[in-house]
């Protein structure tokens, strides 16, 4: 045998059981979740910061005044604030009703149920 062959180090792969124990020990030391089967746990989602505050800031305060509230507060008998969008919508609805194309009238429950219960003789 040559001198190089005598001094060679033989590398042995660790057993699966030892690797399993090592992974378990790492999880204990670094305070991570031990999940040997790689199942989805939802830990990523649960550990993420909550988004509620960010979303509520994006949409602004809920008590922000609407056009209707501002119009009501500024309107007096001598000064009327007109919401052009609402005025146009109401004008259009009236026009449709005049032409018979408006939404149908709501059925009263008592009248409808009485009509269903009657039998013709």
Secondary structure by P-SEA (a helix, b strand, c coil): cccccccbbbbbbbcaaaaaaaaaaaaaaaccccccccccccccccccccaaaaaaaaacccccccaaaaaaaaccccbbbbaaaaaaaaaaaaaaaaacccccccccaaaaaaaaacccc
